[in-house]
Amino acid sequence: MSIKLHCFGESGHSYKAALALELSGLDWEPVFVDFFKGETRSEDYRANVNEMGEAPVLVDGDIRLSQSAVIQGYISEKSGKFGGKDAAEARDILRWQLWDNHKLSSQAGMTRFLINFLPQDKQPAEVIGFTKARLQAAYQVLNAHLEGRDWIVGNGVTNADLTCCGYLFYPEPFGFDRADWPAIDRWLSNIQALDGWKSPYDLMPGSPADRA
Amino acid sequence: MSIKLHCFGESGHSYKAALALELSGLDWEPVFVDFFKGETRSEDYRANVNEMGEAPVLVDGDIRLSQSAVIQGYISEKSGKFGGKDAAEARDILRWQLWDNHKLSSQAGMTRFLINFLPQDKQPAEVIGFTKARLQAAYQVLNAHLEGRDWIVGNGVTNADLTCCGYLFYPEPFGFDRADWPAIDRWLSNIQALDGWKSPYDLMPGSPADRA
């Protein structure tokens, strides 16, 4: 029985888990979460899928996991991939996953949502300006770290890379332009060159086109 | 040689690490980070302490770690405490640490900063309203989870508890009132009853009183 991932195309947090599954070679299939119809906020979802009301959620037999970094850790255990070569690398990978979760993907995901998925007259301009400014600081940290490096941790792709790229391949604007950040741009190209790489809307069901 | 923790009293992220160290019984000492004089933004701090420009940072001999959840994991390895009883609990602990990092402590810390540590005429009212509303959703998730439970994961205190409480013991207002959330209130009392528990300003150097 293949691994199931509750996810949807617009979710960069889901993309982190889906990309790790796809590149790991494990057998998996997506289960579409209808976020834009309120599925994650429903009583049923909270009671039976995830009390946190979030995607992604991975189900593998009796095991049910949420939070993309927990899911990526599980994928590494099963596949032997992306988890780093020793305890020091594993800690460093987790460090970047946590940083991403606090400073990069969380902010990028919210900013992109506010700008692209809310009606224009409901967009909170001051909030958007605030999070865009915070994101500039995050891009700066990541770009500085990647100068002279091909990958975030060690000498190959790890979950640190598959996490921090979560929102950076999306086409919708949220104040990120690859051309402004040469080291990030080069690193994203390294990820895109991996065998089996797919963009978020090619990897998971659901996209803005479905709702147009 | 004792473990050193770069931290400061106002930082709930530092508190998570300091509290785990204190309750673990490991020998440790704080190194004061002068955040309010810009130390974490300095070139020296980024080059020699933490490229992410954040506290806390733990130094134990040659090992240097940042991100409170990574530090807590290391403390569990060394002390045998707070890490959960098996792989399933360990994953569940990490899940709550990540959730906290994204939805609770990150938002609480920022909201508290904006309301209490910025001059009144520089406080972004729309941002504060926005993050306060998001925090209500987070308190709701945590309170619902704690109904009928003494601890977040399993039957005893773990890093999940020592993480999610990070900002909830501070006296400054940020839209959180224990009286509104009975299950959270009871759980915080459980933490306060632990042998060796200290409040943030008693555990770490630096407090608003120093700058008054």
Chai-1 contact restraints between the chains, C-beta under 6 A:
chainA,res_idxA,chainB,res_idxB,connection_type,confidence,min_distance_angstrom,max_distance_angstrom,comment,restraint_id
A,M52,B,W99,contact,1.0,0.0,6.0,A-B,restraint_1
A,M52,B,V141,contact,1.0,0.0,6.0,A-B,restraint_2
A,Q67,B,R95,contact,1.0,0.0,6.0,A-B,restraint_3
A,Q67,B,L98,contact,1.0,0.0,6.0,A-B,restraint_4
A,A69,B,L98,contact,1.0,0.0,6.0,A-B,restraint_5
A,V70,B,R91,contact,1.0,0.0,6.0,A-B,restraint_6
A,V70,B,L94,contact,1.0,0.0,6.0,A-B,restraint_7
A,V70,B,R95,contact,1.0,0.0,6.0,A-B,restraint_8
A,R91,B,V70,contact,1.0,0.0,6.0,A-B,restraint_9
A,L94,B,V70,contact,1.0,0.0,6.0,A-B,restraint_10
A,R95,B,Q67,contact,1.0,0.0,6.0,A-B,restraint_11
A,R95,B,V70,contact,1.0,0.0,6.0,A-B,restraint_12
A,L98,B,Q67,contact,1.0,0.0,6.0,A-B,restraint_13
A,L98,B,A69,contact,1.0,0.0,6.0,A-B,restraint_14
A,L98,B,N101,contact,1.0,0.0,6.0,A-B,restraint_15
A,W99,B,M52,contact,1.0,0.0,6.0,A-B,restraint_16
A,N101,B,L98,contact,1.0,0.0,6.0,A-B,restraint_17
A,N101,B,N101,contact,1.0,0.0,6.0,A-B,restraint_18
A,N101,B,H102,contact,1.0,0.0,6.0,A-B,restraint_19
A,H102,B,N101,contact,1.0,0.0,6.0,A-B,restraint_20
A,H102,B,S106,contact,1.0,0.0,6.0,A-B,restraint_21
A,S106,B,H102,contact,1.0,0.0,6.0,A-B,restraint_22
A,P124,B,E126,contact,1.0,0.0,6.0,A-B,restraint_23
A,P124,B,F130,contact,1.0,0.0,6.0,A-B,restraint_24
A,E126,B,P124,contact,1.0,0.0,6.0,A-B,restraint_25
A,E126,B,E126,contact,1.0,0.0,6.0,A-B,restraint_26
A,E126,B,V127,contact,1.0,0.0,6.0,A-B,restraint_27
A,V127,B,E126,contact,1.0,0.0,6.0,A-B,restraint_28
A,V127,B,V127,contact,1.0,0.0,6.0,A-B,restraint_29
A,V127,B,F130,contact,1.0,0.0,6.0,A-B,restraint_30
A,F130,B,P124,contact,1.0,0.0,6.0,A-B,restraint_31
A,F130,B,V127,contact,1.0,0.0,6.0,A-B,restraint_32
A,V141,B,M52,contact,1.0,0.0,6.0,A-B,restraint_33
